[in-house]
Amino acid sequence: MNPPRNKRYSRIHHGMEVLLDWAMLGGLVSALSYHCGLHGRMGVTRYALTLPDERRLPQPLKIAFASDFHAGRPTHPAIFDDLFARIKEEQPDVLLLGGDYVTGPARNAAVLCPGLAACRPPLGKFAVLGNHDLSTDDGLLIRMFASAGVRTLVNRAVTLPAPFDSVSICGMDDPWTGAPDAKSTFAGAAATRVLLMHAPDGLLMLDGQHYDIGFAGHTHGGQIALPNGTPLVMPQGPLSRPFYYGRFPVRDNGDLVVSRGVGCGGIPVRINADPELVICTVQ
């Protein structure tokens, strides 16, 4: 295994992961949680972006975004089947993945690969890494995703093929546990820029760069929230609470869409924070 890139990862973190893994009883707890409905119900949340007239696309671009899978003992793999079924129904043009694919070792991502390989959006599948991915062998994870046809973007922009060659997917490394570089992320990007990052805190690393629509996860919408959606506990990062879930205007930039994600982190329970697939239509 390659050394973790996560600068905040420690033996204490590793020990806690081992204890939580043991407490999951080989996946029995997450299976019971899923079948009792405590993983929440997979849904689809829709957004739309209309570009300025001079940059209007020749036809609508349908983007699917999914994040925070947390494959491992806390998440029952049946929730991934629910997600991939939704993606198949939606038939997006491009699929974006927002990080935290595993809890624990990178090999846990193997359960995702058949579903990802079966997804065949015509414009491609793109991913960024999250803090949990950088706490394990991220190189192995990148190779596994590549075998499923997913391109992992680390501070890199990729321009989509025609007729959407005025659109670039700009993938930035995780803001706190990786090595984000906004200049490299947007280098060579086309006129319309879609920002893909793991956590909302990536906004603090933009260094003046502009995007049209951004996608992030990390927060899980709190994972356990009050009936009105207000999260009870939030993950690390100063922007996790103000940007905990939904679509937010960002001063002097495009809007940011923050997803609740798919899987369960830590404990196999979601309350008032259902998993979701985000669909955004750009035109």
Backbone as CSV, one residue per row, in Angstrom:
resi,resn,N_x,N_y,N_z,CA_x,CA_y,CA_z,C_x,C_y,C_z
1,MET,0.841,-1.201,0.000,0.000,0.000,0.000,0.871,1.243,0.000
2,ASN,0.510,2.220,-0.862,1.205,3.494,-0.860,0.854,4.282,0.400
3,PRO,1.776,5.122,0.906,1.469,5.925,2.091,0.281,6.841,1.816
4,PRO,-0.624,7.017,2.800,-1.766,7.908,2.597,-1.323,9.340,2.317
5,ARG,-2.014,10.009,1.384,-1.715,11.419,1.112,-2.393,12.342,2.123
6,ASN,-3.348,11.801,2.877,-4.089,12.596,3.847,-3.156,13.092,4.948
7,LYS,-2.924,14.394,4.972,-1.979,14.968,5.932,-2.501,14.904,7.361
8,ARG,-3.811,14.664,7.539,-4.395,14.629,8.879,-4.625,13.209,9.378
9,TYR,-4.259,12.231,8.563,-4.470,10.836,8.946,-3.415,10.420,9.965
10,SER,-3.815,9.631,10.952,-2.907,9.239,12.019,-3.225,7.830,12.486
11,ARG,-2.392,7.313,13.365,-2.650,5.990,13.939,-3.944,5.971,14.744
12,ILE,-4.290,7.121,15.331,-5.553,7.202,16.071,-6.728,7.028,15.120
13,HIS,-6.663,7.714,13.960,-7.713,7.539,12.955,-7.810,6.083,12.516
14,HIS,-6.662,5.473,12.275,-6.653,4.080,11.841,-7.262,3.180,12.905
15,GLY,-6.889,3.417,14.165,-7.435,2.609,15.251,-8.940,2.741,15.370
16,MET,-9.447,3.961,15.188,-10.896,4.173,15.251,-11.602,3.442,14.111
17,GLU,-10.990,3.458,12.924,-11.575,2.741,11.786,-11.644,1.244,12.061
18,VAL,-10.587,0.696,12.651,-10.564,-0.732,12.978,-11.664,-1.066,13.973
19,LEU,-11.825,-0.226,15.008,-12.857,-0.469,16.020,-14.254,-0.393,15.413
20,LEU,-14.496,0.628,14.561,-15.802,0.755,13.920,-16.085,-0.422,12.998
21,ASP,-15.047,-0.877,12.287,-15.197,-2.024,11.401,-15.595,-3.265,12.194
22,TRP,-14.948,-3.447,13.328,-15.274,-4.588,14.197,-16.704,-4.484,14.701
23,ALA,-17.137,-3.268,15.048,-18.474,-3.068,15.597,-19.573,-3.336,14.567
24,MET,-19.241,-3.320,13.284,-20.232,-3.559,12.235,-20.564,-5.037,12.060
25,LEU,-19.856,-5.914,12.787,-20.147,-7.355,12.791,-20.155,-7.937,11.381
26,GLY,-19.096,-7.618,10.632,-18.955,-8.180,9.302,-20.006,-7.731,8.308
27,GLY,-20.604,-6.575,8.539,-21.625,-6.052,7.639,-23.042,-6.377,8.054
28,LEU,-23.203,-7.145,9.122,-24.545,-7.524,9.571,-25.353,-6.303,10.005
29,VAL,-24.703,-5.370,10.701,-25.407,-4.187,11.195,-25.900,-3.329,10.033
30,SER,-25.044,-3.113,9.017,-25.462,-2.284,7.882,-26.554,-2.971,7.066
31,ALA,-26.499,-4.296,6.960,-27.556,-5.023,6.245,-28.895,-4.851,6.955
32,LEU,-28.880,-4.973,8.281,-30.108,-4.788,9.052,-30.618,-3.358,8.899
33,SER,-29.693,-2.388,8.947,-30.065,-0.982,8.797,-30.723,-0.733,7.446
34,TYR,-30.114,-1.239,6.375,-30.663,-1.020,5.032,-32.062,-1.612,4.914
35,HIS,-32.222,-2.842,5.354,-33.501,-3.518,5.180,-34.588,-2.951,6.095
36,CYS,-34.180,-2.222,7.127,-35.151,-1.527,7.983,-35.418,-0.099,7.512
37,GLY,-34.805,0.285,6.398,-35.014,1.611,5.849,-34.171,2.703,6.478
38,LEU,-33.157,2.323,7.270,-32.359,3.316,7.978,-31.176,3.845,7.162
39,HIS,-31.012,3.367,5.930,-30.067,3.997,5.007,-30.734,5.143,4.246
40,GLY,-32.027,5.336,4.475,-32.783,6.322,3.714,-33.207,5.755,2.371
41,ARG,-33.952,6.538,1.645,-34.483,6.108,0.348,-33.808,6.897,-0.762
42,MET,-33.217,6.179,-1.718,-32.515,6.825,-2.825,-33.473,7.667,-3.661
43,GLY,-33.080,8.911,-3.895,-33.909,9.805,-4.697,-33.096,10.525,-5.746
44,VAL,-33.760,11.316,-6.553,-33.124,12.142,-7.581,-33.487,13.599,-7.307
45,THR,-32.465,14.449,-7.225,-32.660,15.877,-7.021,-32.228,16.601,-8.289
46,ARG,-33.072,17.504,-8.783,-32.843,18.121,-10.095,-32.556,19.618,-9.970
47,TYR,-31.609,20.037,-10.788,-31.268,21.451,-10.897,-31.132,21.796,-12.378
48,ALA,-31.173,23.089,-12.676,-30.984,23.550,-14.052,-30.134,24.811,-14.038
49,LEU,-29.298,24.948,-15.047,-28.471,26.137,-15.219,-28.647,26.644,-16.645
50,THR,-29.004,27.918,-16.769,-29.097,28.556,-18.077,-27.897,29.479,-18.248
51,LEU,-27.097,29.218,-19.247,-25.904,30.016,-19.503,-26.272,31.329,-20.194
52,PRO,-25.380,32.323,-20.164,-25.618,33.557,-20.929,-25.805,33.245,-22.412
53,ASP,-26.536,34.092,-23.100,-26.886,33.855,-24.500,-25.666,33.554,-25.368
54,GLU,-24.574,34.275,-25.146,-23.398,34.099,-25.995,-22.700,32.752,-25.774
55,ARG,-23.049,32.057,-24.687,-22.428,30.751,-24.414,-23.463,29.621,-24.358
56,ARG,-24.645,29.878,-24.857,-25.697,28.870,-24.829,-25.262,27.623,-25.594
57,LEU,-25.504,26.461,-25.019,-25.087,25.197,-25.635,-26.025,24.836,-26.793
58,PRO,-25.530,24.087,-27.781,-26.372,23.721,-28.922,-27.535,22.819,-28.534
59,GLN,-27.404,22.128,-27.415,-28.480,21.309,-26.884,-28.228,21.127,-25.390
60,PRO,-29.241,20.778,-24.598,-29.054,20.645,-23.157,-28.033,19.548,-22.816
61,LEU,-27.202,19.836,-21.825,-26.216,18.897,-21.309,-26.717,18.361,-19.976
62,LYS,-26.910,17.048,-19.890,-27.451,16.420,-18.678,-26.306,15.814,-17.872
63,ILE,-26.050,16.394,-16.694,-24.962,15.971,-15.814,-25.543,15.187,-14.642
64,ALA,-24.986,14.014,-14.366,-25.317,13.266,-13.154,-24.151,13.382,-12.176
65,PHE,-24.469,13.590,-10.904,-23.442,13.737,-9.873,-23.800,12.867,-8.673
66,ALA,-22.834,12.038,-8.257,-23.005,11.200,-7.066,-21.727,11.273,-6.239
67,SER,-21.888,11.229,-4.928,-20.733,11.428,-4.052,-20.867,10.592,-2.783
68,ASP,-19.757,10.447,-2.063,-19.751,9.867,-0.712,-20.414,8.483,-0.666
69,PHE,-19.831,7.552,-1.387,-20.334,6.177,-1.421,-20.019,5.437,-0.110
70,HIS,-18.817,5.622,0.402,-18.372,4.985,1.650,-18.556,3.465,1.614
71,ALA,-18.084,2.854,0.523,-18.131,1.396,0.430,-17.287,0.798,1.554
72,GLY,-17.865,-0.124,2.276,-17.219,-0.719,3.444,-18.297,-1.185,4.398
73,ARG,-17.896,-1.539,5.594,-18.844,-2.126,6.538,-20.026,-1.229,6.913
74,PRO,-19.868,0.124,7.010,-21.025,0.934,7.420,-22.124,1.060,6.364
75,THR,-21.836,0.738,5.099,-22.813,0.939,4.016,-23.150,-0.386,3.361
76,HIS,-24.426,-0.718,3.362,-24.838,-1.964,2.702,-24.785,-1.770,1.186
77,PRO,-24.167,-2.699,0.445,-23.983,-2.492,-0.999,-25.270,-2.405,-1.797
78,ALA,-26.407,-2.803,-1.239,-27.665,-2.700,-1.980,-28.006,-1.252,-2.309
79,ILE,-27.524,-0.300,-1.507,-27.803,1.104,-1.805,-27.118,1.525,-3.098
80,PHE,-25.994,0.877,-3.418,-25.317,1.184,-4.683,-26.121,0.656,-5.860
81,ASP,-26.765,-0.489,-5.689,-27.653,-0.998,-6.738,-28.788,-0.010,-6.998
82,ASP,-29.313,0.568,-5.917,-30.375,1.566,-6.058,-29.869,2.774,-6.854
83,LEU,-28.644,3.211,-6.543,-28.065,4.355,-7.250,-27.879,4.055,-8.730
84,PHE,-27.249,2.932,-9.043,-26.968,2.628,-10.445,-28.253,2.410,-11.240
85,ALA,-29.292,1.923,-10.593,-30.584,1.803,-11.270,-31.126,3.174,-11.638
86,ARG,-30.941,4.144,-10.735,-31.383,5.511,-11.015,-30.583,6.130,-12.160
87,ILE,-29.284,5.900,-12.159,-28.448,6.435,-13.243,-28.894,5.850,-14.585
88,LYS,-29.169,4.569,-14.601,-29.622,3.927,-15.837,-30.929,4.542,-16.323
89,GLU,-31.836,4.829,-15.400,-33.107,5.440,-15.769,-32.910,6.845,-16.344
90,GLU,-31.964,7.581,-15.760,-31.783,8.986,-16.139,-31.032,9.158,-17.453
91,GLN,-30.155,8.208,-17.793,-29.383,8.281,-19.038,-28.675,9.637,-19.184
92,PRO,-27.795,9.998,-18.251,-27.108,11.297,-18.357,-26.092,11.306,-19.491
93,ASP,-25.691,12.510,-19.889,-24.637,12.660,-20.893,-23.254,12.432,-20.287
94,VAL,-23.095,12.809,-19.005,-21.804,12.690,-18.336,-22.069,12.376,-16.867
95,LEU,-21.185,11.573,-16.265,-21.312,11.194,-14.856,-20.128,11.749,-14.084
96,LEU,-20.412,12.482,-13.012,-19.382,13.045,-12.140,-19.473,12.392,-10.767
97,LEU,-18.316,12.089,-10.187,-18.230,11.407,-8.896,-17.410,12.263,-7.940
98,GLY,-17.949,12.497,-6.730,-17.390,13.509,-5.852,-16.531,13.049,-4.696
99,GLY,-16.051,11.793,-4.700,-15.090,11.390,-3.679,-15.684,10.651,-2.494
100,ASP,-14.789,10.200,-1.608,-15.120,9.344,-0.464,-15.842,8.075,-0.937
101,TYR,-15.133,7.330,-1.770,-15.697,6.099,-2.319,-15.632,4.951,-1.336
102,VAL,-14.725,5.031,-0.364,-14.521,3.932,0.578,-14.490,4.446,2.012
103,THR,-14.823,3.551,2.923,-14.454,3.677,4.327,-13.552,2.483,4.611
104,GLY,-12.309,2.761,4.956,-11.357,1.677,5.134,-10.486,1.501,3.911
105,PRO,-10.020,0.266,3.659,-9.060,0.048,2.573,-9.630,0.339,1.186
106,ALA,-8.736,0.696,0.261,-9.133,1.015,-1.109,-9.830,-0.164,-1.784
107,ARG,-9.473,-1.370,-1.407,-10.075,-2.543,-2.063,-11.587,-2.604,-1.865
108,ASN,-12.113,-1.876,-0.872,-13.563,-1.852,-0.672,-14.298,-1.266,-1.877
109,ALA,-13.580,-0.494,-2.712,-14.203,0.103,-3.895,-14.540,-0.928,-4.949
110,ALA,-14.052,-2.156,-4.800,-14.329,-3.202,-5.794,-15.827,-3.413,-5.983
111,VAL,-16.607,-3.216,-4.930,-18.049,-3.429,-5.025,-18.705,-2.388,-5.935
112,LEU,-18.042,-1.253,-6.137,-18.590,-0.198,-6.990,-18.278,-0.405,-8.469
113,CYS,-17.204,-1.114,-8.741,-16.678,-1.144,-10.110,-17.612,-1.770,-11.141
114,PRO,-18.294,-2.889,-10.854,-19.221,-3.415,-11.874,-20.322,-2.422,-12.240
115,GLY,-20.886,-1.740,-11.238,-21.928,-0.756,-11.517,-21.404,0.424,-12.293
116,LEU,-20.206,0.891,-11.941,-19.613,2.010,-12.669,-19.295,1.619,-14.108
117,ALA,-18.791,0.409,-14.302,-18.470,-0.055,-15.653,-19.727,-0.155,-16.515
118,ALA,-20.841,-0.497,-15.882,-22.101,-0.637,-16.630,-22.690,0.713,-17.010
119,CYS,-22.290,1.780,-16.321,-22.741,3.126,-16.683,-21.976,3.576,-17.923
120,ARG,-22.679,3.960,-18.956,-22.014,4.328,-20.212,-22.507,5.674,-20.735
121,PRO,-22.338,6.737,-19.962,-22.702,8.053,-20.495,-21.818,8.405,-21.682
122,PRO,-22.363,8.939,-22.740,-21.591,9.128,-23.974,-20.412,10.090,-23.842
123,LEU,-20.454,11.006,-22.866,-19.382,11.997,-22.736,-18.365,11.637,-21.656
124,GLY,-18.568,10.515,-20.977,-17.548,10.048,-20.053,-17.949,10.070,-18.590
125,LYS,-17.038,9.512,-17.770,-17.204,9.406,-16.317,-15.952,9.975,-15.669
126,PHE,-16.144,10.927,-14.737,-15.022,11.644,-14.141,-15.168,11.665,-12.624
127,ALA,-14.030,11.573,-11.937,-14.043,11.494,-10.478,-12.973,12.385,-9.878
128,VAL,-13.214,12.829,-8.645,-12.176,13.418,-7.798,-12.099,12.582,-6.523
129,LEU,-11.031,12.787,-5.758,-10.819,12.018,-4.541,-11.246,12.822,-3.316
130,GLY,-11.716,12.092,-2.282,-12.101,12.710,-1.022,-11.127,12.370,0.082
131,ASN,-11.384,12.888,1.270,-10.462,12.685,2.384,-10.321,11.221,2.769
132,HIS,-11.407,10.443,2.682,-11.297,9.018,3.006,-10.463,8.275,1.960
133,ASP,-10.588,8.670,0.712,-9.794,8.040,-0.350,-8.311,8.325,-0.168
134,LEU,-7.997,9.507,0.315,-6.602,9.895,0.515,-6.036,9.353,1.819
135,SER,-6.881,8.671,2.603,-6.415,8.013,3.826,-6.063,6.557,3.579
136,THR,-6.160,6.131,2.328,-5.837,4.757,1.968,-4.975,4.794,0.708
137,ASP,-4.928,3.699,-0.035,-4.096,3.625,-1.233,-4.860,4.244,-2.403
138,ASP,-4.731,5.560,-2.554,-5.494,6.231,-3.599,-5.043,5.808,-4.992
139,GLY,-3.779,5.408,-5.125,-3.303,4.920,-6.416,-4.043,3.669,-6.851
140,LEU,-4.265,2.742,-5.922,-5.027,1.535,-6.234,-6.456,1.903,-6.605
141,LEU,-7.040,2.821,-5.874,-8.410,3.229,-6.162,-8.519,3.828,-7.565
142,ILE,-7.558,4.677,-7.932,-7.553,5.284,-9.263,-7.452,4.208,-10.339
143,ARG,-6.617,3.201,-10.103,-6.469,2.121,-11.093,-7.749,1.296,-11.197
144,MET,-8.385,1.036,-10.083,-9.647,0.286,-10.106,-10.715,1.053,-10.879
145,PHE,-10.783,2.367,-10.647,-11.762,3.176,-11.359,-11.442,3.237,-12.855
146,ALA,-10.165,3.312,-13.178,-9.779,3.338,-14.590,-10.257,2.081,-15.301
147,SER,-10.183,0.940,-14.609,-10.640,-0.313,-15.215,-12.147,-0.311,-15.444
148,ALA,-12.865,0.569,-14.720,-14.312,0.710,-14.908,-14.643,1.877,-15.833
149,GLY,-13.613,2.459,-16.455,-13.829,3.535,-17.414,-13.983,4.909,-16.798
150,VAL,-13.564,5.067,-15.533,-13.682,6.354,-14.842,-12.328,7.051,-14.829
151,ARG,-12.287,8.302,-15.255,-11.055,9.101,-15.233,-11.032,9.939,-13.960
152,THR,-9.979,9.787,-13.176,-9.839,10.560,-11.945,-9.048,11.825,-12.223
153,LEU,-9.614,12.956,-11.862,-9.008,14.256,-12.120,-8.400,14.800,-10.834
154,VAL,-7.093,15.011,-10.848,-6.391,15.608,-9.716,-5.807,16.932,-10.206
155,ASN,-6.513,18.016,-9.902,-6.099,19.352,-10.359,-5.930,19.384,-11.879
156,ARG,-6.986,18.966,-12.569,-6.898,18.858,-14.029,-8.257,19.130,-14.657
157,ALA,-8.238,19.738,-15.836,-9.460,20.001,-16.595,-9.492,19.119,-17.836
158,VAL,-10.672,18.631,-18.161,-10.889,17.850,-19.376,-12.053,18.478,-20.134
159,THR,-11.843,18.780,-21.402,-12.894,19.371,-22.231,-13.709,18.265,-22.881
160,LEU,-15.014,18.422,-22.857,-15.902,17.401,-23.398,-15.855,17.417,-24.924
161,PRO,-16.202,16.307,-25.542,-16.228,16.264,-27.011,-17.412,17.029,-27.577
162,ALA,-17.358,17.318,-28.875,-18.442,18.008,-29.576,-19.733,17.191,-29.451
163,PRO,-20.870,17.847,-29.344,-21.102,19.283,-29.530,-20.937,20.117,-28.253
164,PHE,-20.314,19.523,-27.213,-20.157,20.217,-25.935,-18.704,20.613,-25.690
165,ASP,-17.967,20.903,-26.769,-16.555,21.205,-26.623,-16.287,22.619,-26.105
166,SER,-17.346,23.319,-25.726,-17.177,24.592,-25.017,-17.278,24.400,-23.503
167,VAL,-17.376,23.129,-23.063,-17.550,22.806,-21.639,-16.372,21.975,-21.155
168,SER,-15.808,22.353,-20.016,-14.738,21.575,-19.386,-15.147,21.136,-17.986
169,ILE,-14.766,19.909,-17.632,-14.900,19.416,-16.268,-13.576,19.692,-15.564
170,CYS,-13.617,20.463,-14.481,-12.410,20.896,-13.778,-12.382,20.238,-12.402
171,GLY,-11.530,19.232,-12.243,-11.495,18.446,-11.012,-10.370,18.884,-10.095
172,MET,-10.725,19.334,-8.882,-9.733,19.829,-7.932,-9.537,18.854,-6.781
173,ASP,-8.290,18.697,-6.338,-7.944,17.804,-5.237,-8.606,18.273,-3.939
174,ASP,-8.762,17.338,-3.002,-9.430,17.642,-1.739,-8.754,18.813,-1.028
175,PRO,-9.536,19.778,-0.493,-8.940,21.011,0.011,-8.037,20.867,1.220
176,TRP,-8.342,19.931,2.121,-7.572,19.864,3.366,-6.646,18.667,3.435
177,THR,-7.000,17.578,2.813,-6.175,16.363,2.928,-5.365,16.093,1.670
178,GLY,-5.643,16.812,0.586,-4.891,16.654,-0.646,-3.979,17.841,-0.895
179,ALA,-3.771,18.144,-2.161,-2.912,19.264,-2.549,-3.608,20.051,-3.650
180,PRO,-4.662,20.814,-3.305,-5.418,21.541,-4.322,-4.579,22.620,-4.998
181,ASP,-4.769,22.743,-6.309,-4.039,23.738,-7.093,-5.029,24.302,-8.115
182,ALA,-5.603,25.454,-7.788,-6.658,26.018,-8.636,-6.140,26.372,-10.020
183,LYS,-4.928,26.906,-10.102,-4.377,27.291,-11.402,-4.285,26.086,-12.323
184,SER,-3.780,24.969,-11.825,-3.686,23.749,-12.633,-5.071,23.178,-12.932
185,THR,-5.982,23.288,-11.959,-7.329,22.745,-12.134,-8.040,23.362,-13.327
186,PHE,-7.835,24.662,-13.532,-8.546,25.361,-14.603,-7.683,25.629,-15.835
187,ALA,-6.438,25.175,-15.812,-5.539,25.419,-16.949,-6.098,24.784,-18.223
188,GLY,-6.202,25.580,-19.273,-6.677,25.078,-20.555,-8.164,24.822,-20.630
189,ALA,-8.913,25.229,-19.609,-10.353,24.961,-19.593,-11.070,25.805,-20.643
190,ALA,-12.182,25.261,-21.122,-12.992,25.952,-22.130,-13.801,27.076,-21.483
191,ALA,-14.643,27.717,-22.279,-15.368,28.906,-21.817,-16.332,28.597,-20.681
192,THR,-16.975,27.431,-20.726,-17.915,27.031,-19.678,-17.245,25.993,-18.796
193,ARG,-17.192,26.281,-17.489,-16.404,25.465,-16.566,-17.293,24.841,-15.494
194,VAL,-17.206,23.523,-15.387,-17.920,22.771,-14.356,-16.889,22.349,-13.321
195,LEU,-17.019,22.856,-12.108,-16.073,22.541,-11.039,-16.531,21.291,-10.295
196,LEU,-15.625,20.328,-10.174,-15.888,19.095,-9.446,-14.889,19.002,-8.300
197,MET,-15.390,18.925,-7.059,-14.513,18.830,-5.896,-15.227,18.034,-4.814
198,HIS,-14.469,17.609,-3.810,-15.089,16.776,-2.781,-15.854,17.590,-1.755
199,ALA,-15.236,18.633,-1.219,-15.815,19.372,-0.098,-16.091,20.821,-0.474
200,PRO,-17.111,21.435,0.146,-17.371,22.849,-0.126,-16.180,23.754,0.170
201,ASP,-15.289,23.329,1.061,-14.128,24.150,1.405,-13.202,24.396,0.226
202,GLY,-13.382,23.672,-0.861,-12.615,23.952,-2.061,-12.823,25.379,-2.545
203,LEU,-13.951,25.975,-2.164,-14.197,27.378,-2.540,-13.108,28.296,-1.993
204,LEU,-12.524,27.919,-0.864,-11.491,28.747,-0.242,-10.164,28.657,-0.982
205,MET,-10.052,27.706,-1.904,-8.795,27.460,-2.605,-8.820,27.935,-4.061
206,LEU,-9.866,28.646,-4.474,-10.034,28.973,-5.893,-9.047,30.013,-6.399
207,ASP,-8.569,30.858,-5.540,-7.527,31.831,-5.918,-7.942,32.653,-7.142
208,GLY,-9.189,33.102,-7.124,-9.661,33.979,-8.191,-10.179,33.285,-9.435
209,GLN,-10.114,31.976,-9.497,-10.610,31.256,-10.676,-12.140,31.259,-10.699
210,HIS,-12.700,31.234,-11.908,-14.149,31.303,-12.076,-14.691,29.993,-12.640
211,TYR,-15.878,29.615,-12.165,-16.583,28.453,-12.719,-18.047,28.842,-12.925
212,ASP,-18.775,28.024,-13.678,-20.179,28.304,-13.963,-21.126,27.540,-13.055
213,ILE,-20.803,26.305,-12.744,-21.567,25.499,-11.789,-20.578,24.563,-11.102
214,GLY,-20.713,24.420,-9.784,-19.803,23.561,-9.026,-20.571,22.461,-8.318
215,PHE,-19.890,21.330,-8.091,-20.489,20.186,-7.402,-19.555,19.730,-6.285
216,ALA,-20.138,19.462,-5.107,-19.374,18.964,-3.969,-20.254,18.031,-3.141
217,GLY,-19.601,17.266,-2.283,-20.302,16.396,-1.340,-19.771,16.636,0.061
218,HIS,-19.272,15.555,0.687,-18.568,15.591,1.970,-19.485,15.724,3.181
219,THR,-20.532,16.528,3.096,-21.324,16.853,4.286,-22.354,15.795,4.649
220,HIS,-22.790,14.983,3.691,-23.871,13.997,3.865,-25.187,14.666,4.256
221,GLY,-25.276,16.002,4.122,-26.448,16.702,4.635,-26.587,16.540,6.137
222,GLY,-25.453,16.241,6.790,-25.441,15.961,8.216,-25.559,14.478,8.525
223,GLN,-26.125,13.700,7.607,-26.423,12.265,7.745,-27.518,12.021,8.783
224,ILE,-27.463,12.702,9.898,-28.554,12.684,10.872,-28.976,14.132,11.084
225,ALA,-30.222,14.420,10.736,-30.694,15.807,10.742,-32.064,15.899,11.397
226,LEU,-32.430,17.116,11.740,-33.772,17.380,12.246,-34.781,17.239,11.108
227,PRO,-36.073,17.140,11.418,-37.071,16.995,10.349,-37.025,18.090,9.293
228,ASN,-36.545,19.279,9.641,-36.448,20.360,8.656,-35.146,20.310,7.857
229,GLY,-34.335,19.259,8.089,-33.092,19.089,7.356,-31.875,19.686,8.022
230,THR,-32.040,20.385,9.137,-30.894,20.977,9.828,-29.998,19.887,10.396
231,PRO,-28.723,19.853,10.008,-27.839,18.779,10.468,-27.510,18.903,11.949
232,LEU,-27.355,17.747,12.613,-26.974,17.741,14.025,-25.462,17.751,14.187
233,VAL,-24.757,17.036,13.307,-23.294,16.967,13.365,-22.769,17.167,11.950
234,MET,-21.682,17.920,11.816,-21.103,18.161,10.504,-19.653,17.702,10.473
235,PRO,-19.155,17.295,9.298,-17.749,16.908,9.179,-16.837,18.120,9.218
236,GLN,-15.534,17.864,9.155,-14.546,18.945,9.226,-14.701,19.922,8.070
237,GLY,-14.242,21.150,8.316,-14.245,22.172,7.277,-15.127,23.344,7.642
238,PRO,-14.617,24.567,7.563,-15.394,25.743,7.949,-16.617,26.008,7.085
239,LEU,-16.649,25.489,5.854,-17.794,25.736,4.985,-18.803,24.588,4.989
240,SER,-18.543,23.540,5.774,-19.452,22.393,5.780,-20.830,22.748,6.316
241,ARG,-20.888,23.604,7.334,-22.201,23.951,7.882,-22.943,24.977,7.024
242,PRO,-22.334,26.087,6.625,-23.100,27.030,5.798,-23.469,26.471,4.423
243,PHE,-22.686,25.492,3.922,-22.969,24.870,2.625,-23.267,23.384,2.836
244,TYR,-24.178,23.081,3.757,-24.358,21.675,4.148,-25.179,20.869,3.157
245,TYR,-26.108,21.511,2.434,-26.902,20.771,1.457,-27.714,21.726,0.603
246,GLY,-27.712,21.477,-0.705,-28.565,22.247,-1.600,-27.765,23.024,-2.636
247,ARG,-28.389,24.028,-3.185,-27.764,24.889,-4.193,-27.556,26.277,-3.600
248,PHE,-26.322,26.770,-3.705,-25.966,28.014,-3.058,-25.342,28.995,-4.053
249,PRO,-25.773,30.243,-4.039,-25.053,31.256,-4.815,-23.711,31.542,-4.152
250,VAL,-22.681,31.725,-4.949,-21.346,32.030,-4.447,-20.945,33.385,-5.003
251,ARG,-20.561,34.265,-4.139,-20.249,35.638,-4.550,-19.156,35.654,-5.622
252,ASP,-19.410,36.408,-6.681,-18.460,36.582,-7.784,-18.128,35.269,-8.484
253,ASN,-19.042,34.289,-8.425,-18.783,33.006,-9.075,-20.108,32.330,-9.403
254,GLY,-20.027,31.097,-9.931,-21.230,30.333,-10.206,-21.802,29.721,-8.932
255,ASP,-22.972,29.102,-9.043,-23.583,28.432,-7.904,-22.821,27.155,-7.556
256,LEU,-22.983,26.729,-6.293,-22.412,25.469,-5.829,-23.544,24.547,-5.399
257,VAL,-23.551,23.320,-5.947,-24.510,22.288,-5.560,-23.806,21.313,-4.621
258,VAL,-24.353,21.149,-3.424,-23.787,20.226,-2.431,-24.764,19.075,-2.228
259,SER,-24.289,17.859,-2.455,-25.129,16.665,-2.374,-25.052,16.012,-0.989
260,ARG,-26.127,15.326,-0.629,-26.114,14.520,0.603,-25.321,13.238,0.430
261,GLY,-24.999,12.876,-0.797,-24.232,11.668,-1.032,-25.086,10.418,-1.058
262,VAL,-24.406,9.268,-0.988,-25.049,7.978,-1.191,-24.967,7.084,0.037
263,GLY,-23.756,6.859,0.552,-23.548,5.881,1.614,-23.578,6.485,2.999
264,CYS,-23.168,5.663,3.952,-23.146,6.041,5.364,-21.701,6.098,5.851
265,GLY,-21.348,7.187,6.500,-20.031,7.314,7.098,-20.115,7.102,8.597
266,GLY,-19.200,6.302,9.155,-19.174,6.082,10.599,-20.204,5.072,11.049
267,ILE,-21.463,5.489,11.132,-22.536,4.588,11.554,-23.497,4.375,10.390
268,PRO,-24.114,3.190,10.301,-24.957,2.859,9.143,-26.388,3.382,9.275
269,VAL,-26.521,4.670,9.514,-27.846,5.263,9.726,-27.904,6.635,9.060
270,ARG,-28.994,6.879,8.330,-29.334,8.211,7.831,-30.729,8.560,8.343
271,ILE,-30.853,9.761,8.897,-32.149,10.231,9.380,-32.376,11.633,8.825
272,ASN,-33.470,11.798,8.091,-33.805,13.087,7.468,-32.686,13.594,6.565
273,ALA,-31.959,12.689,5.977,-30.877,13.048,5.046,-30.738,11.923,4.029
274,ASP,-31.770,11.746,3.214,-31.809,10.623,2.283,-30.679,10.681,1.257
275,PRO,-30.187,9.517,0.818,-29.188,9.483,-0.257,-29.788,9.973,-1.561
276,GLU,-28.909,10.457,-2.458,-29.457,11.039,-3.680,-28.484,10.966,-4.844
277,LEU,-29.071,10.975,-6.028,-28.396,11.244,-7.280,-28.799,12.646,-7.694
278,VAL,-27.822,13.487,-8.006,-28.099,14.838,-8.481,-28.083,14.856,-9.999
279,ILE,-29.088,15.453,-10.581,-29.154,15.660,-12.026,-29.216,17.168,-12.277
280,CYS,-28.272,17.656,-13.062,-28.241,19.079,-13.404,-28.230,19.223,-14.917
281,THR,-29.176,19.957,-15.451,-29.255,20.191,-16.890,-28.730,21.596,-17.188
282,VAL,-27.701,21.645,-18.033,-27.083,22.919,-18.431,-27.477,23.199,-19.871
283,GLN,-27.895,24.438,-20.134,-28.300,24.762,-21.508,-27.998,26.222,-21.828
